[in-house]
Amino acid sequence: MSDSHDHHREVRRALAMFDRLAVEHIIHCGDVGGQGVFDELVGRPVTFVWGNTDYQRDVLYAYLESVDIRAPRATPTRIELGGKRFAIFHGHEKGFENAPYKLDVDYILHGHSHVARDESLNGVRIINPGALHRARPKTVATLETSTDELTFYEVDGV
């Protein structure tokens, strides 16, 4: 998911969908927006990056530590899931456009544009799940790492 901009009700709806789909790890590609969204993510395996509108980072670091959500200190955030290597950006960072040519990863995930994306460049799959704010339709995505199957979902009721 991406670009929730503190619209925690939309995040709650997306997470309910993820629960029905048995999603094992949540990735938020930035512009989280605030504590309300993090409240929805508490207790879930989650990785996120800061976006260009995530202004209260210093205030949120202590809160995130108290609820056991690891805050990123650098971009991209790199993780491995299902034997696949991910680099997570928001999409506004300097050097983002060259990342497929410089990073040794299987996937680059990003947000920022509020537009869903699925393409490959230089053997790297680049995915933007869409956005939960200022987007029509509002979308999230799931990726099955064992089969490389990507599915976009419209978030109902938003």
CNS distance restraints for C-alpha pairs under 8 A (distance, minus, plus):
assign (resid   1 and name CA) (resid  26 and name CA) 7.70 0.50 0.50
assign (resid   1 and name CA) (resid  27 and name CA) 6.26 0.50 0.50
assign (resid   1 and name CA) (resid  28 and name CA) 4.90 0.50 0.50
assign (resid   1 and name CA) (resid  29 and name CA) 6.27 0.50 0.50
assign (resid   1 and name CA) (resid 129 and name CA) 5.60 0.50 0.50
assign (resid   1 and name CA) (resid 130 and name CA) 7.06 0.50 0.50
assign (resid   1 and name CA) (resid 131 and name CA) 6.72 0.50 0.50
assign (resid   1 and name CA) (resid 132 and name CA) 7.50 0.50 0.50
assign (resid   1 and name CA) (resid 139 and name CA) 7.63 0.50 0.50
assign (resid   1 and name CA) (resid 140 and name CA) 4.91 0.50 0.50
assign (resid   1 and name CA) (resid 141 and name CA) 6.62 0.50 0.50
assign (resid   2 and name CA) (resid  28 and name CA) 5.16 0.50 0.50
assign (resid   2 and name CA) (resid  29 and name CA) 4.66 0.50 0.50
assign (resid   2 and name CA) (resid  30 and name CA) 5.67 0.50 0.50
assign (resid   2 and name CA) (resid  31 and name CA) 6.86 0.50 0.50
assign (resid   2 and name CA) (resid  32 and name CA) 7.23 0.50 0.50
assign (resid   2 and name CA) (resid 110 and name CA) 7.67 0.50 0.50
assign (resid   2 and name CA) (resid 111 and name CA) 5.43 0.50 0.50
assign (resid   2 and name CA) (resid 112 and name CA) 7.64 0.50 0.50
assign (resid   2 and name CA) (resid 114 and name CA) 7.87 0.50 0.50
assign (resid   2 and name CA) (resid 128 and name CA) 7.91 0.50 0.50
assign (resid   2 and name CA) (resid 129 and name CA) 6.56 0.50 0.50
assign (resid   2 and name CA) (resid 130 and name CA) 6.46 0.50 0.50
assign (resid   2 and name CA) (resid 131 and name CA) 5.12 0.50 0.50
assign (resid   2 and name CA) (resid 132 and name CA) 6.59 0.50 0.50
assign (resid   2 and name CA) (resid 140 and name CA) 7.43 0.50 0.50
assign (resid   3 and name CA) (resid  28 and name CA) 7.97 0.50 0.50
assign (resid   3 and name CA) (resid  29 and name CA) 7.04 0.50 0.50
assign (resid   3 and name CA) (resid  30 and name CA) 5.82 0.50 0.50
assign (resid   3 and name CA) (resid  31 and name CA) 4.70 0.50 0.50
assign (resid   3 and name CA) (resid  32 and name CA) 6.02 0.50 0.50
assign (resid   3 and name CA) (resid 111 and name CA) 6.49 0.50 0.50
assign (resid   3 and name CA) (resid 112 and name CA) 6.62 0.50 0.50
assign (resid   3 and name CA) (resid 114 and name CA) 6.86 0.50 0.50
assign (resid   3 and name CA) (resid 130 and name CA) 7.79 0.50 0.50
assign (resid   3 and name CA) (resid 131 and name CA) 4.98 0.50 0.50
assign (resid   3 and name CA) (resid 132 and name CA) 5.82 0.50 0.50
assign (resid   3 and name CA) (resid 133 and name CA) 6.17 0.50 0.50
assign (resid   4 and name CA) (resid   8 and name CA) 7.24 0.50 0.50
assign (resid   4 and name CA) (resid  10 and name CA) 7.44 0.50 0.50
assign (resid   4 and name CA) (resid  11 and name CA) 6.86 0.50 0.50
assign (resid   4 and name CA) (resid  30 and name CA) 7.94 0.50 0.50
assign (resid   4 and name CA) (resid  31 and name CA) 6.23 0.50 0.50
assign (resid   4 and name CA) (resid  32 and name CA) 5.31 0.50 0.50
assign (resid   4 and name CA) (resid  33 and name CA) 6.56 0.50 0.50
assign (resid   4 and name CA) (resid  37 and name CA) 7.67 0.50 0.50
assign (resid   4 and name CA) (resid 131 and name CA) 6.56 0.50 0.50
assign (resid   4 and name CA) (resid 132 and name CA) 4.85 0.50 0.50
assign (resid   4 and name CA) (resid 133 and name CA) 5.44 0.50 0.50
assign (resid   5 and name CA) (resid  31 and name CA) 5.42 0.50 0.50
assign (resid   5 and name CA) (resid  32 and name CA) 5.20 0.50 0.50
assign (resid   5 and name CA) (resid  33 and name CA) 4.12 0.50 0.50
assign (resid   5 and name CA) (resid  34 and name CA) 7.45 0.50 0.50
assign (resid   5 and name CA) (resid  53 and name CA) 7.82 0.50 0.50
assign (resid   5 and name CA) (resid 132 and name CA) 7.89 0.50 0.50
assign (resid   5 and name CA) (resid 133 and name CA) 6.52 0.50 0.50
assign (resid   6 and name CA) (resid  32 and name CA) 5.92 0.50 0.50
assign (resid   6 and name CA) (resid  33 and name CA) 4.00 0.50 0.50
assign (resid   6 and name CA) (resid  34 and name CA) 5.24 0.50 0.50
assign (resid   6 and name CA) (resid  35 and name CA) 7.52 0.50 0.50
assign (resid   6 and name CA) (resid  36 and name CA) 6.18 0.50 0.50
assign (resid   6 and name CA) (resid  37 and name CA) 5.63 0.50 0.50
assign (resid   7 and name CA) (resid  11 and name CA) 6.68 0.50 0.50
assign (resid   7 and name CA) (resid  33 and name CA) 7.60 0.50 0.50
assign (resid   7 and name CA) (resid  36 and name CA) 7.64 0.50 0.50
assign (resid   7 and name CA) (resid  37 and name CA) 6.88 0.50 0.50
assign (resid   7 and name CA) (resid 132 and name CA) 7.60 0.50 0.50
assign (resid   7 and name CA) (resid 133 and name CA) 7.19 0.50 0.50
assign (resid   8 and name CA) (resid  12 and name CA) 6.07 0.50 0.50
assign (resid   8 and name CA) (resid  36 and name CA) 5.52 0.50 0.50
assign (resid   8 and name CA) (resid  37 and name CA) 4.67 0.50 0.50
assign (resid   8 and name CA) (resid  40 and name CA) 6.91 0.50 0.50
assign (resid   9 and name CA) (resid  13 and name CA) 6.33 0.50 0.50
assign (resid  10 and name CA) (resid  14 and name CA) 6.22 0.50 0.50
assign (resid  10 and name CA) (resid 132 and name CA) 6.35 0.50 0.50
assign (resid  10 and name CA) (resid 155 and name CA) 7.54 0.50 0.50
assign (resid  10 and name CA) (resid 158 and name CA) 6.28 0.50 0.50
assign (resid  11 and name CA) (resid  15 and name CA) 6.05 0.50 0.50
assign (resid  11 and name CA) (resid  37 and name CA) 6.66 0.50 0.50
assign (resid  11 and name CA) (resid  40 and name CA) 7.09 0.50 0.50
assign (resid  11 and name CA) (resid 132 and name CA) 7.30 0.50 0.50
assign (resid  12 and name CA) (resid  16 and name CA) 6.19 0.50 0.50
assign (resid  12 and name CA) (resid  40 and name CA) 6.22 0.50 0.50
assign (resid  13 and name CA) (resid  17 and name CA) 6.41 0.50 0.50
assign (resid  13 and name CA) (resid 155 and name CA) 6.77 0.50 0.50
assign (resid  13 and name CA) (resid 156 and name CA) 7.29 0.50 0.50
assign (resid  13 and name CA) (resid 157 and name CA) 7.95 0.50 0.50
assign (resid  14 and name CA) (resid  18 and name CA) 6.23 0.50 0.50
assign (resid  14 and name CA) (resid 140 and name CA) 7.19 0.50 0.50
assign (resid  14 and name CA) (resid 155 and name CA) 5.99 0.50 0.50
assign (resid  15 and name CA) (resid  19 and name CA) 6.06 0.50 0.50
assign (resid  16 and name CA) (resid  20 and name CA) 6.41 0.50 0.50
assign (resid  17 and name CA) (resid  21 and name CA) 6.29 0.50 0.50
assign (resid  17 and name CA) (resid 155 and name CA) 7.94 0.50 0.50
assign (resid  18 and name CA) (resid  22 and name CA) 6.01 0.50 0.50
assign (resid  18 and name CA) (resid  23 and name CA) 5.18 0.50 0.50
assign (resid  19 and name CA) (resid  23 and name CA) 6.16 0.50 0.50
assign (resid  23 and name CA) (resid 142 and name CA) 7.57 0.50 0.50
assign (resid  24 and name CA) (resid  45 and name CA) 7.22 0.50 0.50
assign (resid  25 and name CA) (resid  44 and name CA) 7.45 0.50 0.50
assign (resid  25 and name CA) (resid  45 and name CA) 5.13 0.50 0.50
assign (resid  25 and name CA) (resid  46 and name CA) 5.82 0.50 0.50
assign (resid  25 and name CA) (resid  47 and name CA) 7.83 0.50 0.50
assign (resid  26 and name CA) (resid  44 and name CA) 7.41 0.50 0.50
assign (resid  26 and name CA) (resid  45 and name CA) 6.14 0.50 0.50
assign (resid  26 and name CA) (resid  46 and name CA) 4.62 0.50 0.50
assign (resid  26 and name CA) (resid  47 and name CA) 6.37 0.50 0.50
assign (resid  27 and name CA) (resid  46 and name CA) 5.69 0.50 0.50
assign (resid  27 and name CA) (resid  47 and name CA) 4.88 0.50 0.50
assign (resid  27 and name CA) (resid  48 and name CA) 5.56 0.50 0.50
assign (resid  28 and name CA) (resid  32 and name CA) 7.31 0.50 0.50
assign (resid  28 and name CA) (resid  46 and name CA) 7.60 0.50 0.50
assign (resid  28 and name CA) (resid  47 and name CA) 6.39 0.50 0.50
assign (resid  28 and name CA) (resid  48 and name CA) 4.55 0.50 0.50
assign (resid  28 and name CA) (resid  49 and name CA) 6.68 0.50 0.50
assign (resid  29 and name CA) (resid  48 and name CA) 5.79 0.50 0.50
assign (resid  29 and name CA) (resid  49 and name CA) 5.61 0.50 0.50
assign (resid  29 and name CA) (resid  50 and name CA) 7.51 0.50 0.50
assign (resid  29 and name CA) (resid  51 and name CA) 7.44 0.50 0.50
assign (resid  29 and name CA) (resid  88 and name CA) 6.60 0.50 0.50
assign (resid  29 and name CA) (resid  89 and name CA) 6.23 0.50 0.50
assign (resid  29 and name CA) (resid  90 and name CA) 5.17 0.50 0.50
assign (resid  29 and name CA) (resid 109 and name CA) 6.89 0.50 0.50
assign (resid  29 and name CA) (resid 110 and name CA) 5.25 0.50 0.50
assign (resid  29 and name CA) (resid 111 and name CA) 5.25 0.50 0.50
assign (resid  29 and name CA) (resid 112 and name CA) 7.97 0.50 0.50
assign (resid  30 and name CA) (resid  48 and name CA) 6.43 0.50 0.50
assign (resid  30 and name CA) (resid  49 and name CA) 4.97 0.50 0.50
assign (resid  30 and name CA) (resid  50 and name CA) 4.75 0.50 0.50
assign (resid  30 and name CA) (resid  51 and name CA) 4.17 0.50 0.50
assign (resid  30 and name CA) (resid  52 and name CA) 7.75 0.50 0.50
assign (resid  30 and name CA) (resid  54 and name CA) 7.68 0.50 0.50
assign (resid  30 and name CA) (resid  89 and name CA) 7.53 0.50 0.50
assign (resid  30 and name CA) (resid  90 and name CA) 5.06 0.50 0.50
assign (resid  30 and name CA) (resid 110 and name CA) 7.80 0.50 0.50
assign (resid  30 and name CA) (resid 111 and name CA) 6.53 0.50 0.50
assign (resid  30 and name CA) (resid 112 and name CA) 7.39 0.50 0.50
assign (resid  31 and name CA) (resid  50 and name CA) 6.18 0.50 0.50
assign (resid  31 and name CA) (resid  51 and name CA) 4.19 0.50 0.50
assign (resid  31 and name CA) (resid  52 and name CA) 6.41 0.50 0.50
assign (resid  31 and name CA) (resid  53 and name CA) 5.51 0.50 0.50
assign (resid  31 and name CA) (resid  54 and name CA) 5.46 0.50 0.50
assign (resid  31 and name CA) (resid  90 and name CA) 7.54 0.50 0.50
assign (resid  31 and name CA) (resid 112 and name CA) 7.53 0.50 0.50
assign (resid  32 and name CA) (resid  37 and name CA) 6.58 0.50 0.50
assign (resid  32 and name CA) (resid  38 and name CA) 7.92 0.50 0.50
assign (resid  32 and name CA) (resid  50 and name CA) 7.08 0.50 0.50
assign (resid  32 and name CA) (resid  51 and name CA) 7.05 0.50 0.50
assign (resid  32 and name CA) (resid  54 and name CA) 6.50 0.50 0.50
assign (resid  33 and name CA) (resid  37 and name CA) 7.03 0.50 0.50
assign (resid  33 and name CA) (resid  53 and name CA) 7.02 0.50 0.50
assign (resid  33 and name CA) (resid  54 and name CA) 5.52 0.50 0.50
assign (resid  33 and name CA) (resid  55 and name CA) 7.98 0.50 0.50
assign (resid  34 and name CA) (resid  38 and name CA) 6.81 0.50 0.50
assign (resid  34 and name CA) (resid  54 and name CA) 7.36 0.50 0.50
assign (resid  34 and name CA) (resid  56 and name CA) 7.52 0.50 0.50
assign (resid  34 and name CA) (resid  60 and name CA) 7.64 0.50 0.50
assign (resid  35 and name CA) (resid  39 and name CA) 5.98 0.50 0.50
assign (resid  35 and name CA) (resid  60 and name CA) 7.10 0.50 0.50
assign (resid  36 and name CA) (resid  40 and name CA) 6.70 0.50 0.50
assign (resid  37 and name CA) (resid  41 and name CA) 6.63 0.50 0.50
assign (resid  38 and name CA) (resid  42 and name CA) 6.29 0.50 0.50
assign (resid  38 and name CA) (resid  64 and name CA) 7.75 0.50 0.50
assign (resid  41 and name CA) (resid  46 and name CA) 7.12 0.50 0.50
assign (resid  42 and name CA) (resid  67 and name CA) 6.40 0.50 0.50
assign (resid  42 and name CA) (resid  68 and name CA) 7.67 0.50 0.50
assign (resid  42 and name CA) (resid  69 and name CA) 7.16 0.50 0.50
assign (resid  43 and name CA) (resid  67 and name CA) 7.85 0.50 0.50
assign (resid  43 and name CA) (resid  68 and name CA) 7.91 0.50 0.50
assign (resid  46 and name CA) (resid  69 and name CA) 7.19 0.50 0.50
assign (resid  47 and name CA) (resid  70 and name CA) 7.33 0.50 0.50
assign (resid  48 and name CA) (resid  71 and name CA) 7.27 0.50 0.50
assign (resid  48 and name CA) (resid  72 and name CA) 6.96 0.50 0.50
assign (resid  48 and name CA) (resid  77 and name CA) 7.73 0.50 0.50
assign (resid  48 and name CA) (resid  88 and name CA) 7.71 0.50 0.50
assign (resid  49 and name CA) (resid  71 and name CA) 7.64 0.50 0.50
assign (resid  49 and name CA) (resid  72 and name CA) 5.94 0.50 0.50
assign (resid  49 and name CA) (resid  75 and name CA) 7.22 0.50 0.50
assign (resid  49 and name CA) (resid  76 and name CA) 7.68 0.50 0.50
assign (resid  49 and name CA) (resid  77 and name CA) 6.73 0.50 0.50
assign (resid  49 and name CA) (resid  88 and name CA) 6.90 0.50 0.50
assign (resid  49 and name CA) (resid  89 and name CA) 6.42 0.50 0.50
assign (resid  49 and name CA) (resid  90 and name CA) 6.46 0.50 0.50
assign (resid  50 and name CA) (resid  54 and name CA) 5.94 0.50 0.50
assign (resid  50 and name CA) (resid  72 and name CA) 7.34 0.50 0.50
assign (resid  50 and name CA) (resid  90 and name CA) 6.78 0.50 0.50
assign (resid  51 and name CA) (resid  90 and name CA) 5.28 0.50 0.50
assign (resid  51 and name CA) (resid  91 and name CA) 7.97 0.50 0.50
assign (resid  51 and name CA) (resid  92 and name CA) 7.59 0.50 0.50
assign (resid  51 and name CA) (resid 112 and name CA) 7.40 0.50 0.50
assign (resid  52 and name CA) (resid  90 and name CA) 7.64 0.50 0.50
assign (resid  52 and name CA) (resid  92 and name CA) 6.81 0.50 0.50
assign (resid  56 and name CA) (resid  60 and name CA) 6.25 0.50 0.50
assign (resid  57 and name CA) (resid  61 and name CA) 6.15 0.50 0.50
assign (resid  58 and name CA) (resid  62 and name CA) 7.69 0.50 0.50
assign (resid  59 and name CA) (resid  63 and name CA) 7.33 0.50 0.50
assign (resid  60 and name CA) (resid  64 and name CA) 6.00 0.50 0.50
assign (resid  61 and name CA) (resid  65 and name CA) 6.21 0.50 0.50
assign (resid  61 and name CA) (resid  71 and name CA) 6.64 0.50 0.50
assign (resid  62 and name CA) (resid  66 and name CA) 6.28 0.50 0.50
assign (resid  63 and name CA) (resid  67 and name CA) 6.51 0.50 0.50
assign (resid  64 and name CA) (resid  68 and name CA) 6.06 0.50 0.50
assign (resid  64 and name CA) (resid  69 and name CA) 5.05 0.50 0.50
assign (resid  64 and name CA) (resid  70 and name CA) 6.66 0.50 0.50
assign (resid  64 and name CA) (resid  71 and name CA) 6.72 0.50 0.50
assign (resid  65 and name CA) (resid  69 and name CA) 5.98 0.50 0.50
assign (resid  65 and name CA) (resid  70 and name CA) 6.70 0.50 0.50
assign (resid  65 and name CA) (resid  71 and name CA) 7.77 0.50 0.50
assign (resid  72 and name CA) (resid  77 and name CA) 6.61 0.50 0.50
assign (resid  75 and name CA) (resid  88 and name CA) 7.35 0.50 0.50
assign (resid  75 and name CA) (resid  89 and name CA) 6.25 0.50 0.50
assign (resid  75 and name CA) (resid  93 and name CA) 7.96 0.50 0.50
assign (resid  76 and name CA) (resid  87 and name CA) 5.59 0.50 0.50
assign (resid  76 and name CA) (resid  88 and name CA) 5.15 0.50 0.50
assign (resid  76 and name CA) (resid  89 and name CA) 5.08 0.50 0.50
assign (resid  77 and name CA) (resid  87 and name CA) 5.67 0.50 0.50
assign (resid  77 and name CA) (resid  88 and name CA) 5.08 0.50 0.50
assign (resid  77 and name CA) (resid  89 and name CA) 6.87 0.50 0.50
assign (resid  78 and name CA) (resid  85 and name CA) 7.31 0.50 0.50
assign (resid  78 and name CA) (resid  86 and name CA) 5.54 0.50 0.50
assign (resid  78 and name CA) (resid  87 and name CA) 4.59 0.50 0.50
assign (resid  78 and name CA) (resid  88 and name CA) 6.28 0.50 0.50
assign (resid  79 and name CA) (resid  85 and name CA) 6.11 0.50 0.50
assign (resid  79 and name CA) (resid  86 and name CA) 5.33 0.50 0.50
assign (resid  79 and name CA) (resid  87 and name CA) 6.76 0.50 0.50
assign (resid  80 and name CA) (resid  84 and name CA) 5.41 0.50 0.50
assign (resid  80 and name CA) (resid  85 and name CA) 4.60 0.50 0.50
assign (resid  80 and name CA) (resid  86 and name CA) 5.95 0.50 0.50
assign (resid  81 and name CA) (resid  85 and name CA) 6.75 0.50 0.50
assign (resid  81 and name CA) (resid  86 and name CA) 7.68 0.50 0.50
assign (resid  81 and name CA) (resid 145 and name CA) 7.49 0.50 0.50
assign (resid  82 and name CA) (resid 145 and name CA) 5.77 0.50 0.50
assign (resid  82 and name CA) (resid 146 and name CA) 6.75 0.50 0.50
assign (resid  83 and name CA) (resid 145 and name CA) 7.83 0.50 0.50
assign (resid  84 and name CA) (resid 105 and name CA) 7.68 0.50 0.50
assign (resid  84 and name CA) (resid 106 and name CA) 6.06 0.50 0.50
assign (resid  84 and name CA) (resid 107 and name CA) 7.70 0.50 0.50
assign (resid  84 and name CA) (resid 145 and name CA) 6.86 0.50 0.50
assign (resid  85 and name CA) (resid 105 and name CA) 4.90 0.50 0.50
assign (resid  85 and name CA) (resid 106 and name CA) 5.19 0.50 0.50
assign (resid  85 and name CA) (resid 107 and name CA) 6.43 0.50 0.50
assign (resid  86 and name CA) (resid 105 and name CA) 5.71 0.50 0.50
assign (resid  86 and name CA) (resid 106 and name CA) 6.10 0.50 0.50
assign (resid  86 and name CA) (resid 107 and name CA) 4.87 0.50 0.50
assign (resid  86 and name CA) (resid 108 and name CA) 5.80 0.50 0.50
assign (resid  86 and name CA) (resid 109 and name CA) 7.24 0.50 0.50
assign (resid  87 and name CA) (resid 105 and name CA) 6.66 0.50 0.50
assign (resid  87 and name CA) (resid 107 and name CA) 6.39 0.50 0.50
assign (resid  87 and name CA) (resid 108 and name CA) 4.88 0.50 0.50
assign (resid  87 and name CA) (resid 109 and name CA) 6.36 0.50 0.50
assign (resid  88 and name CA) (resid 108 and name CA) 5.82 0.50 0.50
assign (resid  88 and name CA) (resid 109 and name CA) 4.84 0.50 0.50
assign (resid  88 and name CA) (resid 110 and name CA) 5.96 0.50 0.50
assign (resid  89 and name CA) (resid  93 and name CA) 7.43 0.50 0.50
assign (resid  89 and name CA) (resid  96 and name CA) 7.50 0.50 0.50
assign (resid  89 and name CA) (resid 108 and name CA) 7.40 0.50 0.50
assign (resid  89 and name CA) (resid 109 and name CA) 6.17 0.50 0.50
assign (resid  89 and name CA) (resid 110 and name CA) 4.85 0.50 0.50
assign (resid  89 and name CA) (resid 111 and name CA) 7.31 0.50 0.50
assign (resid  90 and name CA) (resid 109 and name CA) 7.91 0.50 0.50
assign (resid  90 and name CA) (resid 110 and name CA) 4.82 0.50 0.50
assign (resid  90 and name CA) (resid 111 and name CA) 4.99 0.50 0.50
assign (resid  90 and name CA) (resid 112 and name CA) 5.67 0.50 0.50
assign (resid  91 and name CA) (resid  96 and name CA) 6.13 0.50 0.50
assign (resid  91 and name CA) (resid 110 and name CA) 5.40 0.50 0.50
assign (resid  91 and name CA) (resid 111 and name CA) 5.74 0.50 0.50
assign (resid  91 and name CA) (resid 112 and name CA) 5.37 0.50 0.50
assign (resid  91 and name CA) (resid 113 and name CA) 7.62 0.50 0.50
assign (resid  92 and name CA) (resid  96 and name CA) 6.99 0.50 0.50
assign (resid  92 and name CA) (resid 112 and name CA) 6.58 0.50 0.50
assign (resid  95 and name CA) (resid  99 and name CA) 6.47 0.50 0.50
assign (resid  98 and name CA) (resid 102 and name CA) 6.46 0.50 0.50
assign (resid  99 and name CA) (resid 103 and name CA) 5.62 0.50 0.50
assign (resid 100 and name CA) (resid 108 and name CA) 7.51 0.50 0.50
assign (resid 100 and name CA) (resid 121 and name CA) 6.16 0.50 0.50
assign (resid 100 and name CA) (resid 122 and name CA) 6.12 0.50 0.50
assign (resid 100 and name CA) (resid 123 and name CA) 7.81 0.50 0.50
assign (resid 100 and name CA) (resid 124 and name CA) 5.88 0.50 0.50
assign (resid 101 and name CA) (resid 121 and name CA) 7.91 0.50 0.50
assign (resid 101 and name CA) (resid 122 and name CA) 6.27 0.50 0.50
assign (resid 105 and name CA) (resid 124 and name CA) 6.72 0.50 0.50
assign (resid 106 and name CA) (resid 123 and name CA) 7.64 0.50 0.50
assign (resid 106 and name CA) (resid 124 and name CA) 5.29 0.50 0.50
assign (resid 106 and name CA) (resid 125 and name CA) 6.37 0.50 0.50
assign (resid 107 and name CA) (resid 124 and name CA) 5.57 0.50 0.50
assign (resid 107 and name CA) (resid 125 and name CA) 4.81 0.50 0.50
assign (resid 107 and name CA) (resid 126 and name CA) 5.81 0.50 0.50
assign (resid 107 and name CA) (resid 127 and name CA) 7.39 0.50 0.50
assign (resid 108 and name CA) (resid 124 and name CA) 7.00 0.50 0.50
assign (resid 108 and name CA) (resid 125 and name CA) 6.26 0.50 0.50
assign (resid 108 and name CA) (resid 126 and name CA) 4.76 0.50 0.50
assign (resid 108 and name CA) (resid 127 and name CA) 6.29 0.50 0.50
assign (resid 109 and name CA) (resid 126 and name CA) 5.90 0.50 0.50
assign (resid 109 and name CA) (resid 127 and name CA) 4.91 0.50 0.50
assign (resid 109 and name CA) (resid 128 and name CA) 5.84 0.50 0.50
assign (resid 110 and name CA) (resid 126 and name CA) 7.73 0.50 0.50
assign (resid 110 and name CA) (resid 127 and name CA) 6.38 0.50 0.50
assign (resid 110 and name CA) (resid 128 and name CA) 5.03 0.50 0.50
assign (resid 110 and name CA) (resid 129 and name CA) 7.64 0.50 0.50
assign (resid 111 and name CA) (resid 115 and name CA) 7.80 0.50 0.50
assign (resid 111 and name CA) (resid 128 and name CA) 5.29 0.50 0.50
assign (resid 111 and name CA) (resid 129 and name CA) 6.92 0.50 0.50
assign (resid 111 and name CA) (resid 130 and name CA) 6.66 0.50 0.50
assign (resid 111 and name CA) (resid 131 and name CA) 7.29 0.50 0.50
assign (resid 113 and name CA) (resid 130 and name CA) 7.69 0.50 0.50
assign (resid 114 and name CA) (resid 130 and name CA) 5.00 0.50 0.50
assign (resid 114 and name CA) (resid 131 and name CA) 4.76 0.50 0.50
assign (resid 114 and name CA) (resid 133 and name CA) 7.74 0.50 0.50
assign (resid 114 and name CA) (resid 134 and name CA) 7.07 0.50 0.50
assign (resid 114 and name CA) (resid 135 and name CA) 5.96 0.50 0.50
assign (resid 115 and name CA) (resid 128 and name CA) 6.99 0.50 0.50
assign (resid 115 and name CA) (resid 129 and name CA) 7.57 0.50 0.50
assign (resid 115 and name CA) (resid 130 and name CA) 4.67 0.50 0.50
assign (resid 115 and name CA) (resid 131 and name CA) 6.81 0.50 0.50
assign (resid 115 and name CA) (resid 135 and name CA) 7.32 0.50 0.50
assign (resid 116 and name CA) (resid 127 and name CA) 7.47 0.50 0.50
assign (resid 116 and name CA) (resid 128 and name CA) 5.00 0.50 0.50
assign (resid 116 and name CA) (resid 129 and name CA) 5.08 0.50 0.50
assign (resid 116 and name CA) (resid 130 and name CA) 3.96 0.50 0.50
assign (resid 116 and name CA) (resid 131 and name CA) 7.58 0.50 0.50
assign (resid 116 and name CA) (resid 139 and name CA) 7.51 0.50 0.50
assign (resid 117 and name CA) (resid 126 and name CA) 7.23 0.50 0.50
assign (resid 117 and name CA) (resid 127 and name CA) 5.27 0.50 0.50
assign (resid 117 and name CA) (resid 128 and name CA) 4.70 0.50 0.50
assign (resid 117 and name CA) (resid 129 and name CA) 6.72 0.50 0.50
assign (resid 117 and name CA) (resid 130 and name CA) 7.23 0.50 0.50
assign (resid 118 and name CA) (resid 125 and name CA) 7.08 0.50 0.50
assign (resid 118 and name CA) (resid 126 and name CA) 5.72 0.50 0.50
assign (resid 118 and name CA) (resid 127 and name CA) 4.72 0.50 0.50
assign (resid 118 and name CA) (resid 128 and name CA) 6.67 0.50 0.50
assign (resid 119 and name CA) (resid 125 and name CA) 5.76 0.50 0.50
assign (resid 119 and name CA) (resid 126 and name CA) 5.34 0.50 0.50
assign (resid 119 and name CA) (resid 127 and name CA) 6.81 0.50 0.50
assign (resid 120 and name CA) (resid 124 and name CA) 5.32 0.50 0.50
assign (resid 120 and name CA) (resid 125 and name CA) 4.31 0.50 0.50
assign (resid 120 and name CA) (resid 126 and name CA) 5.76 0.50 0.50
assign (resid 121 and name CA) (resid 125 and name CA) 6.59 0.50 0.50
assign (resid 121 and name CA) (resid 126 and name CA) 7.37 0.50 0.50
assign (resid 129 and name CA) (resid 139 and name CA) 6.41 0.50 0.50
assign (resid 129 and name CA) (resid 140 and name CA) 4.84 0.50 0.50
assign (resid 129 and name CA) (resid 141 and name CA) 4.94 0.50 0.50
assign (resid 129 and name CA) (resid 152 and name CA) 6.89 0.50 0.50
assign (resid 130 and name CA) (resid 135 and name CA) 7.52 0.50 0.50
assign (resid 130 and name CA) (resid 138 and name CA) 6.82 0.50 0.50
assign (resid 130 and name CA) (resid 139 and name CA) 5.16 0.50 0.50
assign (resid 130 and name CA) (resid 140 and name CA) 5.95 0.50 0.50
assign (resid 130 and name CA) (resid 141 and name CA) 7.81 0.50 0.50
assign (resid 131 and name CA) (resid 135 and name CA) 5.87 0.50 0.50
assign (resid 131 and name CA) (resid 138 and name CA) 5.54 0.50 0.50
assign (resid 131 and name CA) (resid 139 and name CA) 5.59 0.50 0.50
assign (resid 131 and name CA) (resid 140 and name CA) 6.78 0.50 0.50
assign (resid 132 and name CA) (resid 138 and name CA) 4.95 0.50 0.50
assign (resid 132 and name CA) (resid 139 and name CA) 6.22 0.50 0.50
assign (resid 132 and name CA) (resid 140 and name CA) 7.52 0.50 0.50
assign (resid 132 and name CA) (resid 155 and name CA) 7.87 0.50 0.50
assign (resid 133 and name CA) (resid 138 and name CA) 6.78 0.50 0.50
assign (resid 134 and name CA) (resid 138 and name CA) 7.78 0.50 0.50
assign (resid 135 and name CA) (resid 139 and name CA) 7.92 0.50 0.50
assign (resid 137 and name CA) (resid 154 and name CA) 6.28 0.50 0.50
assign (resid 137 and name CA) (resid 155 and name CA) 7.88 0.50 0.50
assign (resid 138 and name CA) (resid 154 and name CA) 5.66 0.50 0.50
assign (resid 138 and name CA) (resid 155 and name CA) 5.78 0.50 0.50
assign (resid 138 and name CA) (resid 158 and name CA) 7.11 0.50 0.50
assign (resid 139 and name CA) (resid 152 and name CA) 6.52 0.50 0.50
assign (resid 139 and name CA) (resid 153 and name CA) 5.38 0.50 0.50
assign (resid 139 and name CA) (resid 154 and name CA) 4.48 0.50 0.50
assign (resid 139 and name CA) (resid 155 and name CA) 5.61 0.50 0.50
assign (resid 140 and name CA) (resid 152 and name CA) 5.80 0.50 0.50
assign (resid 140 and name CA) (resid 153 and name CA) 5.41 0.50 0.50
assign (resid 140 and name CA) (resid 154 and name CA) 6.66 0.50 0.50
assign (resid 140 and name CA) (resid 155 and name CA) 7.06 0.50 0.50
assign (resid 141 and name CA) (resid 150 and name CA) 6.88 0.50 0.50
assign (resid 141 and name CA) (resid 151 and name CA) 5.45 0.50 0.50
assign (resid 141 and name CA) (resid 152 and name CA) 4.25 0.50 0.50
assign (resid 141 and name CA) (resid 153 and name CA) 5.82 0.50 0.50
assign (resid 142 and name CA) (resid 150 and name CA) 5.71 0.50 0.50
assign (resid 142 and name CA) (resid 151 and name CA) 5.35 0.50 0.50
assign (resid 142 and name CA) (resid 152 and name CA) 6.59 0.50 0.50
assign (resid 143 and name CA) (resid 148 and name CA) 6.53 0.50 0.50
assign (resid 143 and name CA) (resid 149 and name CA) 5.62 0.50 0.50
assign (resid 143 and name CA) (resid 150 and name CA) 4.48 0.50 0.50
assign (resid 143 and name CA) (resid 151 and name CA) 6.56 0.50 0.50
assign (resid 144 and name CA) (resid 148 and name CA) 5.48 0.50 0.50
assign (resid 144 and name CA) (resid 149 and name CA) 5.17 0.50 0.50
assign (resid 144 and name CA) (resid 150 and name CA) 6.54 0.50 0.50
assign (resid 145 and name CA) (resid 149 and name CA) 7.08 0.50 0.50
